[in-house]
Amino acid sequence: MGIMRFSVPRDIIYGEDALAELANLKGKKAAIVTGGSSMKRFGFLDQCQSHLSKAGIESIIIEGVEPNPSVATVWRGAEAMIQFEPDWIVAIGGGSALDAAKVMWCFYEHPHLKFEDIIEVGSMPPLRNKAKFIAIPSTSGTASEITAFSVITDTENHIKYPIVAADMVPDIAILDPKLPETMPGHITANTGMDVLTHAVEALVSKAATSFTDPYAIEAIRLVVENISTAFNNGHDKEARYNMHNASALAGMAFTNASLGIVHSLAHKIGGEFGVTHGLANAILLPYIINFNKQFTDKYKVAESLIGLDDLAESVRKLNKDLGIPSCFKDCDEVDFNEDKFKEVLDRMSTRAHADPCTLTNPGNPTVDDVKEIYRQAYYGA
């Protein structure tokens, strides 16, 4: 097997009012990084600053991180940090805010670097020379608070770069279920199915181990048992708590075991049609479970431990409960024009096959396999 590595944050603080843990930090200055206006609107930024001031920590807010954070946004934040000199970076919001803050942190610590210098896996120099990092997610989805990953967009060349560096795993993750209570239903559905996909793909990954499997299986169980309640009753505290924890548990599994072709195909169909990542994952997942069954018996392991008859059918049922269509053709989020689908299918399939996530998918799927899965998921075969 060779030498393996399992990395998670040093501290994971979770449960109701976990945000108050900020009042116990030791330090002088904190830079709070956030996205649009929701964290401000719901009072969470004020709470952050209030808790930090109790700890004697002065803070600034770096806001306006867009949904697909750009290199320019990352540099803007890094420059604000260079001026302010924080010893803590506190990222609060959705995955984009957390992802952007991680790379801002890198450029704050190493201002001489260019973005190109950190694109290659493992090329980021050591962090924590100036600051430590806290991640506070507002969605139960990307698990950026747990992972060594960040996705940054080069807007000039229209390329999304996954940045991977073990040092970007946050020092502290704070999981306060009050934050995701503010998510609307469709975002609860899409991000929750993203969590399920992370867990299922980590479970059957070629890089899965006895360290990653327990997190993946527990995350699957929590999503299957709680996502419909969280969707139908957003203020159900127990369902929100369980979904928020499931997101982090799935993150612990996939940041160490990687993913599979659900993500490969979702990345590329998202690039061609602009469909939301979690929604694309949700539609693709049952088709790919059925395809991958020939290469692995680990779906059966999860089914027997959780008490499911058929995982693919369970996913289809959840999608139906959440108002997610069973195929892309019926998806009204974007215009899935059939002529365009046929036109881009070859290119999309080749690119999906070349995606890094394909490497850890069970078996060795071919470009033709990918093309056939896209067809099934488009037409609902």
N, C-alpha and C positions, 0 to 999 in steps of 0.2 A: 504493500500500500504506500510506502514512503511516508515522509513527514507530513502531517496534516496540521491545520490551524483552525481554531474556533474563537472568534472575536465577538464580544458583546460589550455594551457600555459598562463602566465600572459600577455605576449605580443606576437602578431603575426604580423611580419613586412613582407609585401608582395608587389610585383610589381617589375618593371625593376630597376636594380641597388640596390635592397634591401640589398645586401651584404655590401654596404658602411656604413650601420648602425653600423658595428663593430668599426668604427672610433669614435663613440660616447660613447663607453663603459667607465666606471670608474673602474680602477683596475691596478694591477702591472704586473701580469703574466698570460699567457694563454697557455694551452696545446691543440693543434689541433690534433684531431684524425681522420684518414681517411683510406680508403681501399687500392685498388690496385694503379694503376698509373694514372688513367684518370683525377683526380682532379689536379694532378701535371702537366700532359701533356697539359691540356687546360688552365693552368695559374691561376686556382682558388686558389690554395694554396698560390701562390705569392701574389695574391690580398688580401687574408685573412691577411697574415703577414704584408702587407703594410698598410692596414686599422688599424690593431691593433697597429702598431708602431706610427701611427698618434695620437692614443689615449694614447701614452706613455706606451704601454703594450708590454713587452718582451714575445716572444713565442717560443715554441718548437713544433716539428711535431712528432707525434707517428703514423707511417704508417704501411701498410701491414696487415690490418684486412682482413681476408679471407671471402669468400661468406657465409659460415656457421660458424660464429666466435666461437672459442673454449675457454674453460676455461683457457688454457695456454696463449692464446692471451690476454685475459682480465687481467690476472695477470701481464703479461709483461708490459701492458700499465699502470696498477695501480702502479707498481714499479717505472716506469719512472716519474709518477706524484708525488709519495712520495719523490723522489729525488729533483724534480724541484719546488714543492709547488705552483702550480697555484691557483689563485682565480677565474679563469674562465676555464671551459672545453668547447671547441668548436668542435662539431662533424660535419664533412662535408663529404657527399658522399651518397652512397646507404643505404638501411635499415640496412645492416650488420654493417657498420661503426657506425651508430647511436646507434644500439642495444648494440654493444660491449662497446662503450664509456659510456653508462648509467651504466653498471655494473663495468667498471673501476672506475667510479666516486664513486660508493658504496665502493669498496675496498680501494680506496685512502682515503676516509673519515673514514673507519673502517678496518684498516689493519689486525686486529686480527681475522676477520671473515674467515670462510671457505666457499666454494661455496655451500656446503650442507645446510649451515645456512640460505640461502636466497631463497631456492627453494619453500618452502611453501608460499602460497599467504599471503601477509600481514606481513611476518616475517622480512622484511628489516628494519633496524633501521633508524631514521631520517637522511636526507641528508642536505646539505647547511651549514654544520658546517665549512667547509674549502673553498668550491667553489660553484659557480652557473653554470648552464648548458645552452648552446645554441646549437640548432640543425639546420643544414642547409642541406636539402635533395637535392640530385642531380637527383633522379628519382621521377616520379609522381606515387607512388605506395604504399609503406608500411605504410606511415603516421607515422613512428616512431617519427617524430618531434613533434607530437601532443599527443602521447599515453603514458600510464603508463606501457607499455609492452616492453619486450626484449626477444629475443630467443637466447639462448646460447647452444652450442653442447658439450656434454661430449663425446669426441672422443674415449676414451678408451672403453666406454660401448655402443657407437653408439646410444645415446639417446639425443633428442633435448628437452631442458627444456624451457617452457615459464616462464619467471620471471615477476611477476606482483607486482607493488608497486606504490601507488598514488604519492609518493615523486619523482618518476622517470619522471613524466611529466615535460618537460623542462621549464625553466624560460622564454626563448625566442625562438620562431621558426622564422627563416628567410626563406621566400619563394621567391627566385629570379629565374624567369623563364629562365634566360640565362643558368643556370646549366643543366636543362633537355633537352635543345636544342642539347646537345652533345650525347643524347641517340640514338643508332641505331634503325631502324624501328621495328625489332622483339621485342626489349625490351620495346619500346613505347607501342606496342600492348599488351604484357603480363602484364606489370605493370598497364596499363590503365584498362584492364579487371579485375585485382585485385582490383582496386579502385571501379569499378562498383559492384563487388561482395561484398566488404565491405559495400557499401551503401545499396544495396538491402537486404543483410542479417540483417543489423542493423534496417532497416525499419520494417521487419516482426518479429524481435526478440521478445520473450516473455518479455524481459526486456526493450523494447522500451518505450519511454515516449514522452510527448509533448515538452520536451527539446531536444530530439535526432531526432525526425522525420523531422523537417525542414532542418537540415543539411543533412540527408540522401536523402531526395527528391531533394534538390538542387544539390547535388553531382551526383545523377542519371541523372538529366537533363543536367548538364555540360558535363558528359562523353558521353551521347548519341549524343549530338550536336557537340562535338569537337574531339572525338578520331580518327575518320577516317581522318580528316584534319591533325591532329598532326602526324598520321602514314604516310600519303602520302606526306606531306610537313613539314618535321621536323623543318623548320625555320619559320613557320607561328607563329608569336609572340602571336597573340591573342589566337590561339588554345593551345599553350604551357602554356600561362598564365592561361587559364581556366582549363586545365587538372591538373596543379600544385595546383591550389586552390581547385579543386574537390577532390584531394587526401587528403588534410588537412581537408576539410569539412567532408568527409567520415570517416576520422580518429576520428574527434570529435564525430561523431555518434557512431561508433563501440566501441571506448574505454569506452564509457559510457553505451551502450546497449548490448554489446557483439555481437556474430555472430551466425552461424547456421551450418547445416550439409554440405553445400558446402565446408566449411573449414575443417570440420571433415573428409570428404571423400578425399579432396585434400591432407591433411596432410599425410594420410596413403598410398595413391597411390603414392605420392611423395617419401615416405620412401621405398616402395617396388621396384619402377621402376626408380626413379631418375628424374621424370618429373618435369619441372619448376613449381613452385607454382602458378604463375599467369596463366599459360597455363592450368594447371589442373582445376583451378577455372573456367576459361572461358568455357571449354568443359562441365563441370558438371552443370554450372548455369542454362541453360534452362530446363534440365531434372528435377532439384530440384524445380524450380519455378512451373513446371507443377504438381509435386508431392504435394508441399505445398499448392497449390491453394485450396485444400479441407479443409484446417484448418484456412485460413485467407483471409480477403477481402482487405488487405492493398496493394496488387499488383494493384488492381483496383483503389485505391486512387491515387497511383503514376501515373498510366496510364491516369486517367482523368486530373490530374494537369499538366502533361507534354505534353499531347496530343498524347498518343500512343494507338494503337488498342489492342496490345497484347505484354506484356513485354518479354515473353519467345521467341516469334517470332522476336522481335526487337533485342534480344541478339544473336539469330542465324544469323540474317542478318549482325550484326556487326562483328561476328566471321568470316563470309565469306569474308567481306570486308577487314579484317585484315590478311587473309591467315591462320586462325586458323581452324583446322579440326573439323568436327561436332561430331567425336567420337574418342576414344583412339586408336582403331584398325587402324585408318588411320593416326595416328600421327607419323611423321618420326623423331621427336626430339630424342626419345629413342626407343629401340626395345620392343614393346608391344607384346611379344610372347604369343599366345593364350593358349598354354599348361601351361605356367607359370601363366597366369592370372587365369585359372581354379584352379590351384594348390594353389594359395594364396588367393582366393576369400573369403573363410570362415574366415580365420585368419584376413584378411584385414577388412572385414565387422564387425567382433566382436570388433576389435580395434577402428574402426571409430565410432561405436556406443558408445564406452566408452570415446571418446574424450570430453573434457570439453565443446566444442562449441555445442555439441548435446543438452545440457541442455536447451539452449535458443531458439532452433528451434521450429517453430509452431507445434502444435500437439505433439504426443509422438511416433515418428517413432521407429519401432522395428528393430532388427538385420536383419530380413527377408526383411523389406522395404529397408534397406541400401544395401543389397545384390542385390535386384532387380534394384535399381538405378545404381549400379555399372555395372550390366549386360547391361542395356539400354545405358549407357554412353560408354561402351566398344564397343558394336556392332552397335550402332546408331539406336536403336529401336524407 
